[in-house]
Amino acid sequence: MSGHSKWSSIKHKKGAADAKRGQLFSKLSRAIIVAAREGGPDPEANATLATAVQKARDNSMPKDNIERAIARGAGGAVDGETYETVTYEGYGPNGVAILVEALTDNRNRTAADVRHVFAKSDGNLGASGAVAWLFERKGVILVPDSADEDEVMLAAADAGAEDVQFEGSSYQVTCAPDDLARVRTALEQAGLSVESADLTMLPKTTIRIEEEAAARKLLRLMDALEENDDVQDVYANFDIPEGILEAVA
């Protein structure tokens, strides 16, 4: 796993106290709306919707909010707006590859905003395909370190997971995207707690950042991108040593 995965784990553990809950719920709702519109309102028949709903539950989004989002998506256009999925690719400081996934009702506005954030942090927005080839989509499940390592390893192997690694203070179970729900269920049925289960983009190669100033600038860029209302997820291929990461995250 990359330093980016460690950073994501640290941010997850800091939790809602550090997050703008209203903005978070808005993003989660938008993902549910689009998934329901594109694949139907039944999570059992729509894997994308099932993943979006589970992510909302993991972040303590109220059940009523989730149900309203599904209903709005199933109804087609939302308040006269139509959202589309857009991916932006670019490079941050030290040549770190960054992939940005957004849901937007105004492609031009979002592109301008994302380009501005990159430029402010000594990065640059690239063309489609510039960095996507450096990542692969995977399912990643976090299990707290209070679990027994052998139990995690055995349950993950029995569930068909691809890999288990200990990062920060969690076991990170990696699996194929289509296996995410099944592996999560298998881990829970084995008596293991699950902190989160997400579809993510994991880097095939990483760039190690060992200077604290460079790490701080890079994480500021990541945070600024994530604070954009249209941005759903941000992925990068940096590898920051854990000591530096905890000092600047």
C-alpha positions as CSV (number, residue, x, y, z in Angstrom):
1,M,0.0,0.0,0.0
2,S,1.1,3.5,-0.7
3,G,1.5,6.4,1.7
4,H,-1.7,7.7,0.1
5,S,-3.5,4.8,1.6
6,K,-2.0,5.5,5.0
7,W,-3.1,9.1,4.7
8,S,-6.6,8.1,3.8
9,S,-6.7,5.8,6.9
10,I,-5.5,8.6,9.1
11,K,-8.1,10.9,7.8
12,H,-10.8,8.3,8.2
13,K,-9.8,7.8,11.9
14,K,-9.9,11.5,12.6
15,G,-13.6,11.2,11.6
16,A,-16.4,13.6,11.4
17,A,-15.0,15.9,14.0
18,D,-12.6,17.2,11.4
19,A,-15.0,17.0,8.5
20,K,-17.7,19.4,7.3
21,R,-20.6,17.0,7.8
22,G,-23.0,19.0,5.6
23,Q,-20.6,18.9,2.7
24,L,-19.8,15.2,3.3
25,F,-23.5,14.3,3.3
26,S,-24.1,16.3,0.2
27,K,-21.4,14.4,-1.7
28,L,-22.6,11.1,-0.5
29,S,-26.2,12.0,-1.5
30,R,-25.0,13.0,-5.0
31,A,-23.2,9.7,-5.4
32,I,-26.4,7.8,-4.4
33,I,-28.6,9.9,-6.7
34,V,-26.4,9.3,-9.7
35,A,-26.1,5.6,-9.0
36,A,-29.9,5.2,-8.6
37,R,-30.5,7.2,-11.7
38,E,-28.1,5.2,-13.8
39,G,-28.7,1.7,-12.4
40,G,-32.1,1.7,-10.7
41,P,-33.2,2.1,-7.1
42,D,-32.7,-1.4,-5.9
43,P,-29.3,-1.8,-4.1
44,E,-29.4,-5.6,-4.5
45,A,-29.6,-5.2,-8.3
46,N,-27.3,-2.2,-8.5
47,A,-23.8,-2.8,-7.1
48,T,-22.8,0.8,-7.6
49,L,-25.7,2.0,-5.5
50,A,-25.1,-0.7,-2.9
51,T,-21.5,0.6,-2.5
52,A,-22.7,4.2,-2.3
53,V,-25.3,3.4,0.3
54,Q,-22.9,1.4,2.4
55,K,-20.4,4.3,2.3
56,A,-23.1,6.7,3.5
57,R,-23.9,4.3,6.3
58,D,-20.3,4.0,7.3
59,N,-20.2,7.8,7.6
60,S,-23.3,7.8,9.8
61,M,-25.5,9.4,7.2
62,P,-29.2,9.2,8.5
63,K,-31.4,6.6,6.9
64,D,-33.9,9.2,5.8
65,N,-31.3,11.1,3.9
66,I,-30.2,7.9,2.1
67,E,-33.8,7.0,1.2
68,R,-34.5,10.5,-0.1
69,A,-31.4,10.4,-2.3
70,I,-32.4,7.0,-3.8
71,A,-35.9,8.4,-4.5
72,R,-34.6,11.5,-6.1
73,G,-32.2,9.5,-8.3
74,A,-35.0,7.1,-9.3
75,G,-37.1,10.1,-10.3
76,G,-34.6,11.1,-13.0
77,A,-33.5,14.8,-13.1
78,V,-32.7,16.3,-9.7
79,D,-34.2,19.8,-9.3
80,G,-33.7,20.4,-13.0
81,E,-30.0,19.4,-12.7
82,T,-28.3,16.5,-14.4
83,Y,-25.0,15.3,-12.9
84,E,-22.3,13.6,-14.9
85,T,-19.1,11.8,-13.8
86,V,-15.9,13.5,-14.8
87,T,-12.3,12.4,-14.2
88,Y,-9.4,14.9,-14.0
89,E,-5.8,13.9,-14.2
90,G,-2.7,15.9,-13.3
91,Y,0.6,16.1,-11.5
92,G,1.3,17.7,-8.1
93,P,4.6,18.7,-6.5
94,N,7.5,16.3,-7.0
95,G,5.8,14.8,-10.0
96,V,3.2,13.0,-7.9
97,A,0.3,11.6,-10.1
98,I,-3.1,12.7,-9.0
99,L,-6.5,11.4,-10.2
100,V,-9.7,13.4,-9.3
101,E,-13.2,11.9,-9.7
102,A,-16.1,14.4,-9.7
103,L,-19.8,14.5,-10.1
104,T,-20.8,17.8,-11.6
105,D,-23.7,19.6,-13.2
106,N,-21.4,22.1,-14.8
107,R,-18.3,20.6,-16.4
108,N,-16.7,24.0,-17.3
109,R,-17.0,25.3,-13.7
110,T,-15.5,22.2,-12.2
111,A,-12.6,22.0,-14.6
112,A,-11.8,25.6,-13.9
113,D,-11.9,25.1,-10.2
114,V,-9.7,22.0,-10.3
115,R,-7.2,23.6,-12.6
116,H,-7.0,26.6,-10.2
117,V,-6.3,24.3,-7.2
118,F,-3.5,22.5,-9.1
119,A,-1.9,25.8,-10.2
120,K,-1.9,27.2,-6.7
121,S,0.0,24.2,-5.4
122,D,2.8,24.0,-8.1
123,G,0.9,21.3,-9.9
124,N,-0.7,21.1,-13.4
125,L,-3.8,19.6,-14.8
126,G,-3.0,17.1,-17.6
127,A,-4.9,15.6,-20.6
128,S,-7.2,12.6,-20.3
129,G,-5.1,9.5,-19.9
130,A,-2.1,11.4,-18.5
131,V,-2.0,9.4,-15.2
132,A,-4.9,7.0,-15.2
133,W,-2.7,4.2,-16.4
134,L,-0.7,4.4,-13.1
135,F,-3.7,3.3,-11.1
136,E,-6.0,0.3,-10.9
137,R,-9.5,0.1,-9.3
138,K,-9.7,-2.1,-6.2
139,G,-11.9,-2.7,-3.2
140,V,-10.3,-1.8,0.1
141,I,-11.7,-2.8,3.5
142,L,-10.2,-1.5,6.7
143,V,-10.3,-3.8,9.8
144,P,-9.1,-2.3,13.1
145,D,-5.8,-3.4,14.6
146,S,-7.6,-4.8,17.6
147,A,-8.5,-7.8,15.5
148,D,-6.3,-10.9,15.6
149,E,-3.9,-10.9,12.6
150,D,-4.3,-14.6,11.9
151,E,-8.1,-14.3,12.0
152,V,-8.0,-11.4,9.5
153,M,-5.7,-13.3,7.2
154,L,-7.7,-16.5,7.3
155,A,-11.1,-14.8,6.8
156,A,-9.7,-12.7,4.0
157,A,-8.3,-15.7,2.2
158,D,-11.5,-17.7,2.6
159,A,-13.4,-14.7,1.2
160,G,-11.2,-14.6,-1.9
161,A,-9.4,-11.3,-1.1
162,E,-6.3,-10.6,-3.0
163,D,-4.1,-9.2,-0.2
164,V,-3.9,-8.1,3.5
165,Q,-1.4,-5.6,4.8
166,F,-1.0,-3.8,8.1
167,E,-0.9,0.0,7.5
168,G,-1.0,2.6,10.3
169,S,-3.4,1.1,12.8
170,S,-5.6,-0.9,10.4
171,Y,-5.5,-4.1,8.4
172,Q,-6.2,-3.2,4.8
173,V,-7.9,-6.0,2.9
174,T,-7.7,-5.6,-0.9
175,C,-10.0,-7.4,-3.3
176,A,-11.4,-7.1,-6.9
177,P,-14.0,-4.3,-7.2
178,D,-16.8,-6.7,-7.9
179,D,-16.0,-8.7,-4.7
180,L,-16.1,-5.8,-2.3
181,A,-19.6,-6.4,-0.9
182,R,-19.0,-10.2,-0.7
183,V,-15.6,-9.9,1.1
184,R,-17.0,-7.3,3.5
185,T,-19.9,-9.6,4.4
186,A,-17.6,-12.6,4.8
187,L,-15.3,-10.6,7.2
188,E,-18.3,-9.5,9.3
189,Q,-19.7,-13.0,9.4
190,A,-16.3,-14.1,10.7
191,G,-16.8,-11.8,13.7
192,L,-14.5,-9.0,12.5
193,S,-15.3,-5.3,12.7
194,V,-15.1,-3.3,9.5
195,E,-14.2,0.4,9.7
196,S,-14.9,1.1,6.1
197,A,-15.2,-0.6,2.7
198,D,-14.6,1.5,-0.4
199,L,-13.9,1.2,-4.1
200,T,-10.6,3.1,-4.6
201,M,-7.8,3.6,-7.2
202,L,-4.6,2.1,-6.0
203,P,-1.3,3.2,-7.5
204,K,0.8,0.7,-9.4
205,T,4.0,2.6,-8.6
206,T,4.7,5.2,-5.9
207,I,6.9,8.3,-5.5
208,R,8.5,8.6,-2.1
209,I,8.3,12.0,-0.4
210,E,10.8,12.4,2.5
211,E,10.9,16.1,3.1
212,E,8.3,17.5,5.5
213,A,7.8,20.8,3.5
214,A,7.1,18.9,0.3
215,A,4.8,16.5,2.1
216,R,2.9,19.4,3.6
217,K,2.5,21.2,0.2
218,L,1.3,17.9,-1.4
219,L,-1.3,17.2,1.3
220,R,-2.6,20.8,1.2
221,L,-3.2,20.2,-2.5
222,M,-5.1,17.0,-1.7
223,D,-7.2,18.7,0.9
224,A,-8.0,21.6,-1.3
225,L,-9.2,19.3,-4.1
226,E,-11.3,17.3,-1.6
227,E,-12.9,20.4,-0.3
228,N,-14.4,21.2,-3.7
229,D,-18.2,20.5,-3.6
230,D,-18.1,18.6,-7.0
231,V,-15.1,16.4,-6.1
232,Q,-16.0,12.9,-4.9
233,D,-12.6,11.3,-4.5
234,V,-8.9,12.1,-4.9
235,Y,-6.2,9.5,-5.5
236,A,-2.4,10.0,-5.6
237,N,0.7,7.8,-5.9
238,F,2.8,9.4,-3.2
239,D,4.5,7.4,-0.4
240,I,5.2,9.5,2.6
241,P,7.0,7.8,5.6
242,E,4.6,7.3,8.4
243,G,6.4,9.6,10.9
244,I,6.3,12.5,8.5
245,L,2.7,11.7,7.4
246,E,1.5,11.8,11.0
247,A,3.3,15.1,11.7
248,V,1.8,16.9,8.7
249,A,-1.6,15.2,8.2
